[in-house]
């Protein structure tokens, strides 16, 4: 039993330091893909609700600030909509993951939509 425990402990140490037994790269957590996909869809829906509430459909003429707000929001929507595509794109190597690129697209989408919302409230 002690031999089995020693082997198991050394395997756990190698997994903790390298990310996989015998591997040298650290993999993303198992729920990262699902979490990024669902969070991007949720924030996309919240951004669309913001645009509907803000009044894109009003009959008043648009100012330059209004166009900037809509462009920022659409940029955020494009970034958030691309997150599931980026994170689930097949990769040629097992070690290459797209989670980092998807997280950057997610952050860009959040920043653009938040900036659009703040500009809409302030201006």
ZAMI-574199 format. One record per atom (N, C-alpha, C): residue number from 0; y, z, x; residue in three letters. Coordinates in steps of 0.05 Angstrom, whole numbers, plus 5000, padded with zeros to 4 digits. Atoms other than C-alpha are relative to their C-alpha. Layout:
! ZAMI-574199
<node NUM,<Y,Z,X>,'ALA'>,
...
//
This chain:
! ZAMI-574199
<node 0,<4976,5000,5016>,'UNK'>,
<node 0,<5000,5000,5000>,'UNK'>,
<node 0,<5025,5000,5017>,'UNK'>,
<node 1,<4976,4999,4983>,'UNK'>,
<node 1,<5049,5015,5056>,'UNK'>,
<node 1,<5004,4973,5014>,'UNK'>,
<node 2,<4997,5027,4988>,'UNK'>,
<node 2,<5035,4947,5088>,'UNK'>,
<node 2,<5012,4981,4980>,'UNK'>,
<node 3,<4989,5017,5021>,'UNK'>,
<node 3,<5050,4912,5023>,'UNK'>,
<node 3,<5029,5007,4995>,'UNK'>,
<node 4,<4972,4992,5004>,'UNK'>,
<node 4,<5114,4952,5015>,'UNK'>,
<node 4,<5017,4991,5023>,'UNK'>,
<node 5,<4985,5009,4977>,'UNK'>,
<node 5,<5136,4935,5086>,'UNK'>,
<node 5,<5005,4970,4999>,'UNK'>,
<node 6,<4996,5029,5003>,'UNK'>,
<node 6,<5125,4860,5074>,'UNK'>,
<node 6,<5020,4995,4978>,'UNK'>,
<node 7,<4982,5004,5022>,'UNK'>,
<node 7,<5161,4864,5008>,'UNK'>,
<node 7,<5029,5008,5008>,'UNK'>,
<node 8,<4973,4991,4991>,'UNK'>,
<node 8,<5220,4902,5039>,'UNK'>,
<node 8,<5012,4980,5019>,'UNK'>,
<node 9,<4989,5020,4982>,'UNK'>,
<node 9,<5227,4851,5095>,'UNK'>,
<node 9,<5007,4974,4986>,'UNK'>,
<node 10,<4993,5024,5016>,'UNK'>,
<node 10,<5226,4794,5044>,'UNK'>,
<node 10,<5026,5005,4986>,'UNK'>,
<node 11,<4975,4994,5014>,'UNK'>,
<node 11,<5281,4828,5004>,'UNK'>,
<node 11,<5024,5000,5019>,'UNK'>,
<node 12,<4978,5001,4981>,'UNK'>,
<node 12,<5323,4837,5067>,'UNK'>,
<node 12,<5007,4971,5007>,'UNK'>,
<node 13,<4994,5028,4993>,'UNK'>,
<node 13,<5317,4763,5084>,'UNK'>,
<node 13,<5013,4986,4976>,'UNK'>,
<node 14,<4988,5012,5024>,'UNK'>,
<node 14,<5334,4744,5012>,'UNK'>,
<node 14,<5029,5010,4998>,'UNK'>,
<node 15,<4974,4989,5003>,'UNK'>,
<node 15,<5394,4790,5012>,'UNK'>,
<node 15,<5020,4988,5021>,'UNK'>,
<node 16,<4982,5010,4980>,'UNK'>,
<node 16,<5422,4762,5077>,'UNK'>,
<node 16,<5003,4970,5000>,'UNK'>,
<node 17,<4999,5029,4999>,'UNK'>,
<node 17,<5406,4688,5070>,'UNK'>,
<node 17,<5002,4987,4973>,'UNK'>,
<node 18,<4999,5012,5027>,'UNK'>,
<node 18,<5403,4677,4995>,'UNK'>,
<node 18,<4973,4991,4990>,'UNK'>,
<node 19,<5027,5008,5009>,'UNK'>,
<node 19,<5331,4653,4993>,'UNK'>,
<node 19,<4981,5007,5023>,'UNK'>,
<node 20,<5019,4994,4979>,'UNK'>,
<node 20,<5267,4671,5030>,'UNK'>,
<node 20,<4998,4977,5020>,'UNK'>,
<node 21,<5002,5021,4979>,'UNK'>,
<node 21,<5271,4631,5095>,'UNK'>,
<node 21,<5022,4980,4999>,'UNK'>,
<node 22,<4978,5019,5002>,'UNK'>,
<node 22,<5334,4593,5073>,'UNK'>,
<node 22,<5025,5010,5015>,'UNK'>,
<node 23,<4976,4992,4985>,'UNK'>,
<node 23,<5402,4594,5106>,'UNK'>,
<node 23,<5025,4998,4983>,'UNK'>,
<node 24,<4976,5002,5017>,'UNK'>,
<node 24,<5449,4581,5047>,'UNK'>,
<node 24,<4997,5018,4976>,'UNK'>,
<node 25,<4999,4982,5022>,'UNK'>,
<node 25,<5469,4626,4991>,'UNK'>,
<node 25,<5003,4984,4974>,'UNK'>,
<node 26,<4998,5014,5025>,'UNK'>,
<node 26,<5457,4599,4921>,'UNK'>,
<node 26,<5017,5015,4980>,'UNK'>,
<node 27,<4984,4988,5021>,'UNK'>,
<node 27,<5500,4611,4861>,'UNK'>,
<node 27,<4982,5017,4982>,'UNK'>,
<node 28,<5016,4985,5019>,'UNK'>,
<node 28,<5478,4663,4810>,'UNK'>,
<node 28,<4989,4982,4978>,'UNK'>,
<node 29,<5014,5016,5019>,'UNK'>,
<node 29,<5430,4638,4757>,'UNK'>,
<node 29,<5017,4993,4975>,'UNK'>,
<node 30,<4984,5005,5024>,'UNK'>,
<node 30,<5481,4643,4700>,'UNK'>,
<node 30,<5026,4986,5005>,'UNK'>,
<node 31,<4974,5013,4994>,'UNK'>,
<node 31,<5538,4608,4735>,'UNK'>,
<node 31,<5004,4974,4985>,'UNK'>,
<node 32,<4997,5026,5014>,'UNK'>,
<node 32,<5525,4540,4704>,'UNK'>,
<node 32,<5005,5004,4971>,'UNK'>,
<node 33,<4996,4995,5028>,'UNK'>,
<node 33,<5518,4566,4634>,'UNK'>,
<node 33,<5027,5014,4995>,'UNK'>,
<node 34,<4975,4986,5004>,'UNK'>,
<node 34,<5577,4612,4642>,'UNK'>,
<node 34,<5024,4982,5003>,'UNK'>,
<node 35,<4978,5019,4996>,'UNK'>,
<node 35,<5623,4558,4669>,'UNK'>,
<node 35,<5002,4980,4977>,'UNK'>,
<node 36,<4999,5019,5022>,'UNK'>,
<node 36,<5603,4509,4614>,'UNK'>,
<node 36,<5010,5012,4975>,'UNK'>,
<node 37,<4991,4987,5025>,'UNK'>,
<node 37,<5613,4558,4557>,'UNK'>,
<node 37,<5029,5009,5002>,'UNK'>,
<node 38,<4972,4992,4997>,'UNK'>,
<node 38,<5678,4586,4585>,'UNK'>,
<node 38,<5019,4977,4999>,'UNK'>,
<node 39,<4982,5023,5001>,'UNK'>,
<node 39,<5708,4517,4595>,'UNK'>,
<node 39,<5002,4989,4972>,'UNK'>,
<node 40,<4998,5009,5028>,'UNK'>,
<node 40,<5690,4497,4524>,'UNK'>,
<node 40,<5017,5019,4983>,'UNK'>,
<node 41,<4984,4980,5015>,'UNK'>,
<node 41,<5720,4561,4496>,'UNK'>,
<node 41,<5029,4997,5006>,'UNK'>,
<node 42,<4972,5002,4993>,'UNK'>,
<node 42,<5784,4554,4535>,'UNK'>,
<node 42,<5012,4973,4991>,'UNK'>,
<node 43,<4990,5026,5011>,'UNK'>,
<node 43,<5790,4481,4515>,'UNK'>,
<node 43,<5007,5003,4971>,'UNK'>,
<node 44,<4994,4996,5028>,'UNK'>,
<node 44,<5786,4501,4442>,'UNK'>,
<node 44,<5024,5018,4996>,'UNK'>,
<node 45,<4976,4983,5003>,'UNK'>,
<node 45,<5837,4556,4452>,'UNK'>,
<node 45,<5026,4985,5007>,'UNK'>,
<node 46,<4977,5017,4993>,'UNK'>,
<node 46,<5884,4506,4486>,'UNK'>,
<node 46,<5007,4981,4978>,'UNK'>,
<node 47,<4994,5018,5022>,'UNK'>,
<node 47,<5877,4458,4428>,'UNK'>,
<node 47,<5013,5015,4977>,'UNK'>,
<node 48,<4988,4984,5020>,'UNK'>,
<node 48,<5893,4514,4380>,'UNK'>,
<node 48,<5029,5007,5007>,'UNK'>,
<node 49,<4972,4996,4991>,'UNK'>,
<node 49,<5955,4529,4421>,'UNK'>,
<node 49,<5017,4976,4994>,'UNK'>,
<node 50,<4984,5024,5005>,'UNK'>,
<node 50,<5978,4457,4416>,'UNK'>,
<node 50,<5005,4996,4970>,'UNK'>,
<node 51,<4997,5003,5029>,'UNK'>,
<node 51,<5966,4456,4341>,'UNK'>,
<node 51,<5021,5020,4990>,'UNK'>,
<node 52,<4982,4980,5009>,'UNK'>,
<node 52,<6004,4521,4332>,'UNK'>,
<node 52,<5029,4995,5010>,'UNK'>,
<node 53,<4974,5004,4988>,'UNK'>,
<node 53,<6060,4501,4379>,'UNK'>,
<node 53,<5016,4978,4985>,'UNK'>,
<node 54,<4986,5019,5016>,'UNK'>,
<node 54,<6077,4441,4337>,'UNK'>,
<node 54,<5003,4972,5012>,'UNK'>,
<node 55,<5000,5027,4990>,'UNK'>,
<node 55,<6058,4375,4369>,'UNK'>,
<node 55,<5006,4980,4978>,'UNK'>,
<node 56,<4998,5018,5023>,'UNK'>,
<node 56,<6059,4344,4300>,'UNK'>,
<node 56,<5027,5002,4986>,'UNK'>,
<node 57,<4974,4997,5013>,'UNK'>,
<node 57,<6131,4365,4283>,'UNK'>,
<node 57,<5016,4973,5001>,'UNK'>,
<node 58,<4985,5025,5002>,'UNK'>,
<node 58,<6179,4309,4263>,'UNK'>,
<node 58,<5025,5000,5018>,'UNK'>,
<node 59,<4976,5000,4983>,'UNK'>,
<node 59,<6235,4331,4310>,'UNK'>,
<node 59,<4996,4983,5025>,'UNK'>,
<node 60,<5004,5016,4975>,'UNK'>,
<node 60,<6248,4286,4371>,'UNK'>,
<node 60,<4992,5018,5023>,'UNK'>,
<node 61,<5010,4985,4977>,'UNK'>,
<node 61,<6213,4307,4434>,'UNK'>,
<node 61,<5021,5001,5023>,'UNK'>,
<node 62,<4983,4997,4976>,'UNK'>,
<node 62,<6252,4333,4494>,'UNK'>,
<node 62,<4982,4995,5024>,'UNK'>,
<node 63,<5015,5004,4976>,'UNK'>,
<node 63,<6232,4323,4566>,'UNK'>,
<node 63,<4981,5024,5005>,'UNK'>,
<node 64,<5017,4976,4996>,'UNK'>,
<node 64,<6205,4394,4568>,'UNK'>,
<node 64,<4975,4999,4982>,'UNK'>,
<node 65,<5023,5002,5018>,'UNK'>,
<node 65,<6160,4380,4508>,'UNK'>,
<node 65,<4979,4981,5012>,'UNK'>,
<node 66,<5019,5019,4988>,'UNK'>,
<node 66,<6130,4320,4544>,'UNK'>,
<node 66,<4986,5013,5024>,'UNK'>,
<node 67,<5012,4986,4977>,'UNK'>,
<node 67,<6119,4363,4607>,'UNK'>,
<node 67,<4979,5020,4990>,'UNK'>,
<node 68,<5019,4981,5011>,'UNK'>,
<node 68,<6084,4416,4565>,'UNK'>,
<node 68,<4974,4986,4991>,'UNK'>,
<node 69,<5023,5014,5009>,'UNK'>,
<node 69,<6038,4366,4533>,'UNK'>,
<node 69,<4984,4988,5023>,'UNK'>,
<node 70,<5014,5010,4976>,'UNK'>,
<node 70,<6022,4333,4600>,'UNK'>,
<node 70,<4985,5022,5015>,'UNK'>,
<node 71,<5014,4978,4988>,'UNK'>,
<node 71,<6005,4400,4630>,'UNK'>,
<node 71,<4976,5008,4984>,'UNK'>,
<node 72,<5023,4992,5017>,'UNK'>,
<node 72,<5961,4418,4571>,'UNK'>,
<node 72,<4978,4979,5002>,'UNK'>,
<node 73,<5021,5020,4998>,'UNK'>,
<node 73,<5925,4351,4574>,'UNK'>,
<node 73,<4987,4999,5027>,'UNK'>,
<node 74,<5012,4997,4973>,'UNK'>,
<node 74,<5915,4359,4649>,'UNK'>,
<node 74,<4980,5023,5000>,'UNK'>,
<node 75,<5018,4977,5002>,'UNK'>,
<node 75,<5884,4427,4635>,'UNK'>,
<node 75,<4975,4993,4984>,'UNK'>,
<node 76,<5023,5008,5016>,'UNK'>,
<node 76,<5840,4397,4581>,'UNK'>,
<node 76,<4981,4982,5016>,'UNK'>,
<node 77,<5016,5018,4984>,'UNK'>,
<node 77,<5816,4342,4628>,'UNK'>,
<node 77,<4984,5016,5021>,'UNK'>,
<node 78,<5013,4984,4980>,'UNK'>,
<node 78,<5800,4393,4682>,'UNK'>,
<node 78,<4978,5017,4988>,'UNK'>,
<node 79,<5020,4984,5013>,'UNK'>,
<node 79,<5763,4439,4634>,'UNK'>,
<node 79,<4977,4983,4989>,'UNK'>,
<node 80,<5021,5018,5011>,'UNK'>,
<node 80,<5725,4381,4602>,'UNK'>,
<node 80,<4982,4989,5022>,'UNK'>,
<node 81,<5016,5011,4978>,'UNK'>,
<node 81,<5702,4358,4671>,'UNK'>,
<node 81,<4982,5021,5012>,'UNK'>,
<node 82,<5016,4979,4988>,'UNK'>,
<node 82,<5672,4426,4689>,'UNK'>,
<node 82,<4970,4997,4994>,'UNK'>,
<node 83,<5029,5004,5005>,'UNK'>,
<node 83,<5604,4415,4653>,'UNK'>,
<node 83,<4989,4976,5015>,'UNK'>,
<node 84,<5009,5024,4986>,'UNK'>,
<node 84,<5599,4346,4683>,'UNK'>,
<node 84,<4997,5005,5030>,'UNK'>,
<node 85,<5001,4994,4972>,'UNK'>,
<node 85,<5615,4370,4753>,'UNK'>,
<node 85,<4976,5018,5007>,'UNK'>,
<node 86,<5020,4980,4993>,'UNK'>,
<node 86,<5568,4429,4752>,'UNK'>,
<node 86,<4971,4991,4995>,'UNK'>,
<node 87,<5027,5009,5006>,'UNK'>,
<node 87,<5508,4391,4723>,'UNK'>,
<node 87,<4994,4973,5013>,'UNK'>,
<node 88,<5005,5025,4986>,'UNK'>,
<node 88,<5514,4329,4766>,'UNK'>,
<node 88,<4977,5004,5019>,'UNK'>,
<node 89,<5022,4998,4982>,'UNK'>,
<node 89,<5449,4317,4803>,'UNK'>,
<node 89,<5009,4997,5029>,'UNK'>,
<node 90,<4993,5001,4972>,'UNK'>,
<node 90,<5453,4329,4878>,'UNK'>,
<node 90,<4975,4991,5016>,'UNK'>,
<node 91,<5024,5010,4985>,'UNK'>,
<node 91,<5408,4296,4931>,'UNK'>,
<node 91,<4985,5022,5014>,'UNK'>,
<node 92,<5013,4978,4986>,'UNK'>,
<node 92,<5394,4361,4968>,'UNK'>,
<node 92,<4998,5024,4983>,'UNK'>,
<node 93,<5003,4976,5016>,'UNK'>,
<node 93,<5368,4425,4939>,'UNK'>,
<node 93,<5022,5021,5007>,'UNK'>,
<node 94,<4981,4980,4991>,'UNK'>,
<node 94,<5418,4466,4980>,'UNK'>,
<node 94,<5029,4993,4991>,'UNK'>,
<node 95,<4972,5007,5008>,'UNK'>,
<node 95,<5480,4427,4957>,'UNK'>,
<node 95,<5004,5006,4971>,'UNK'>,
<node 96,<4994,4993,5028>,'UNK'>,
<node 96,<5509,4457,4894>,'UNK'>,
<node 96,<5028,4992,4994>,'UNK'>,
<node 97,<4973,5009,5009>,'UNK'>,
<node 97,<5569,4436,4854>,'UNK'>,
<node 97,<5015,5023,4986>,'UNK'>,
<node 98,<4987,4978,5014>,'UNK'>,
<node 98,<5587,4505,4828>,'UNK'>,
<node 98,<5028,5006,5010>,'UNK'>,
<node 99,<4974,4996,4988>,'UNK'>,
<node 99,<5645,4513,4876>,'UNK'>,
<node 99,<5021,4980,4990>,'UNK'>,
<node 100,<4981,5021,5010>,'UNK'>,
<node 100,<5677,4447,4855>,'UNK'>,
<node 100,<5006,5005,4970>,'UNK'>,
<node 101,<4995,4995,5028>,'UNK'>,
<node 101,<5667,4465,4782>,'UNK'>,
<node 101,<5018,5025,4996>,'UNK'>,
<node 102,<4982,4977,5002>,'UNK'>,
<node 102,<5700,4533,4793>,'UNK'>,
<node 102,<5029,4993,5006>,'UNK'>,
<node 103,<4973,5009,4994>,'UNK'>,
<node 103,<5760,4499,4824>,'UNK'>,
<node 103,<5012,4984,4977>,'UNK'>,
<node 104,<4991,5015,5024>,'UNK'>,
<node 104,<5765,4451,4765>,'UNK'>,
<node 104,<5006,5019,4977>,'UNK'>,
<node 105,<4995,4980,5021>,'UNK'>,
<node 105,<5760,4510,4718>,'UNK'>,
<node 105,<5026,5015,5005>,'UNK'>,
<node 106,<4976,4986,4993>,'UNK'>,
<node 106,<5815,4547,4755>,'UNK'>,
<node 106,<5025,4982,4995>,'UNK'>,
<node 107,<4978,5019,5005>,'UNK'>,
<node 107,<5860,4485,4753>,'UNK'>,
<node 107,<5005,4997,4970>,'UNK'>,
<node 108,<4996,5003,5029>,'UNK'>,
<node 108,<5848,4477,4678>,'UNK'>,
<node 108,<5013,5025,4988>,'UNK'>,
<node 109,<4988,4975,5011>,'UNK'>,
<node 109,<5864,4550,4664>,'UNK'>,
<node 109,<5029,5002,5008>,'UNK'>,
<node 110,<4972,4999,4990>,'UNK'>,
<node 110,<5927,4547,4707>,'UNK'>,
<node 110,<5018,4981,4985>,'UNK'>,
<node 111,<4984,5020,5013>,'UNK'>,
<node 111,<5952,4484,4674>,'UNK'>,
<node 111,<5005,5008,4971>,'UNK'>,
<node 112,<4996,4992,5028>,'UNK'>,
<node 112,<5941,4509,4603>,'UNK'>,
<node 112,<5017,5025,4997>,'UNK'>,
<node 113,<4982,4976,5001>,'UNK'>,
<node 113,<5972,4577,4617>,'UNK'>,
<node 113,<5028,4993,5007>,'UNK'>,
<node 114,<4973,5009,4993>,'UNK'>,
<node 114,<6032,4544,4650>,'UNK'>,
<node 114,<5013,4986,4976>,'UNK'>,
<node 115,<4990,5014,5024>,'UNK'>,
<node 115,<6040,4499,4589>,'UNK'>,
<node 115,<5007,5020,4978>,'UNK'>,
<node 116,<4995,4980,5021>,'UNK'>,
<node 116,<6036,4559,4542>,'UNK'>,
<node 116,<5025,5017,5007>,'UNK'>,
<node 117,<4976,4984,4992>,'UNK'>,
<node 117,<6087,4599,4583>,'UNK'>,
<node 117,<5025,4984,4997>,'UNK'>,
<node 118,<4976,5018,5003>,'UNK'>,
<node 118,<6135,4540,4586>,'UNK'>,
<node 118,<5007,4997,4971>,'UNK'>,
<node 119,<4995,5004,5029>,'UNK'>,
<node 119,<6128,4530,4511>,'UNK'>,
<node 119,<5014,5025,4988>,'UNK'>,
<node 120,<4988,4976,5010>,'UNK'>,
<node 120,<6146,4603,4498>,'UNK'>,
<node 120,<5028,5005,5011>,'UNK'>,
<node 121,<4975,4994,4987>,'UNK'>,
<node 121,<6202,4608,4548>,'UNK'>,
<node 121,<5022,4980,4994>,'UNK'>,
<node 122,<4980,5021,5004>,'UNK'>,
<node 122,<6236,4541,4537>,'UNK'>,
<node 122,<5001,4992,4972>,'UNK'>,
//
